[in-house]
Amino acid sequence: MLPLTELIEWARQNRGSDIHLVRGLPPRVRVDGSLKSVPDTTPLTEQDCETYARLIAGQDYEKISRIGELDLAVTFQGDVRCRVNLFRQQGAVSAAIRLLAEKIPELDALGLPPAVQGLPDLNRGIVLVTGETGSGKSTTLAALLDKINHTSDQHIITLEDPIEYIYTPDRCTINQREIGTDTESYADGLRAILREDPDVILIGEMRDLDTIETALTAAETGHLVFATLHTNSAPEAVDRMVDVFPEGRQKQIRLQLSTTLMAVLSQQLLPRKDSGRVAACELMIVTPAIRNLIREGKTPQIASSMATSAAEGSLTMDNCLISLCRSRVITAETARRAARDPEYVRKNTF
């Protein structure tokens, strides 16, 4: 059984993003999107997994017995910050450990669409970052907030589960609240947040009606709200938020969303042609035409409107994939697999 610090160091040295510890399997690390066994390791026993879990969770370990899983963020060796989920399966404890960047990256170093650079300059409204788990949403949000931190004098409050990146206040005053530790739930934290004089609010995840409703209220009352959603495209994000509400309220929510939504950035991480991974992004800058489509419930037409509003900074996922392929960053096969319309991408990558 390798010490946990050695596993983390191996993952760091080999561009690993996640470590998986499961009974009956050797430690495995996700490298460039694929799981690889750590060399010279043997399958973990139930006792090995429990030892790792107790080391990670400390005094919170007993919570796993009561509730079956535990989310937390831990700093190892003084500078390696990880997001960890410990959970029980078939009577044993497993761990999924996400390695976070050692420092918050510069926004312009992430390879995002150029118009993203202007999002921290907004003074109100909602900005969503969407994508599947592991697509880099947390890193993008951290970079957006850190740019605000270094360029304006504001009060930032985050609600996170768990806290991932730790901000060092510069020009901004920053309060980071962790769900389950600093506040009972997203709903409770959000109910209090408007009494805490925020300028900028980060919601780690829009999970339910109460969270979305409070976010809309915050944006309507002059706050800038950043949040994540687990959707694969910008138009899907609109429908996801609206569909949470009862049918009788959806018209009102569409109206609120049409006036408060400023941008949706949808991203996925893809394997580079050489090595490593690259972000492929879809960016919807909400124009008057898109606001009208949101208000009228015509979200299927949003993608077409995005394709014709490149001048405002919008970019469809398929056009981003075509650009990455033509630049020889990704292969044509990777582009087609990740495409919304594979045939459109195929026709434009040769």
Sequence and secondary structure as in RCSB ss.txt:
>XXXX:A:sequence
MLPLTELIEWARQNRGSDIHLVRGLPPRVRVDGSLKSVPDTTPLTEQDCETYARLIAGQDYEKISRIGELDLAVT
FQGDVRCRVNLFRQQGAVSAAIRLLAEKIPELDALGLPPAVQGLPDLNRGIVLVTGETGSGKSTTLAALLDKINH
TSDQHIITLEDPIEYIYTPDRCTINQREIGTDTESYADGLRAILREDPDVILIGEMRDLDTIETALTAAETGHLV
FATLHTNSAPEAVDRMVDVFPEGRQKQIRLQLSTTLMAVLSQQLLPRKDSGRVAACELMIVTPAIRNLIREGKTP
QIASSMATSAAEGSLTMDNCLISLCRSRVITAETARRAARDPEYVRKNTF
>XXXX:A:secstr
   HHHHHHHHHHTTEEEEEE BTS  EEEETTEEEE TT   B HHHHHHHHHHHHGGGTHHHHHHSEEEEEEE
ETTTEEEEEEEEEETTEEEEEEEE  SS   GGGS   GGGGGGGG  SEEEEEE STTSSHHHHHHHHHHHHHH
H   EEEEEESS  S    SSSEEEEEEBTTTBS HHHHHHHHTTS  SEEEES   SHHHHHHHHHHHHTT EE
EEEE  SSHHHHHHHHHHTS HHHHHHHHHHHHHHEEEEEEEEEEE SSSSEEEEEEEEE  HHHHHHHHTT GG
GHHHHHHT GGGT B HHHHHHHHHHTTSS HHHHHHH SSHHHHHHT  
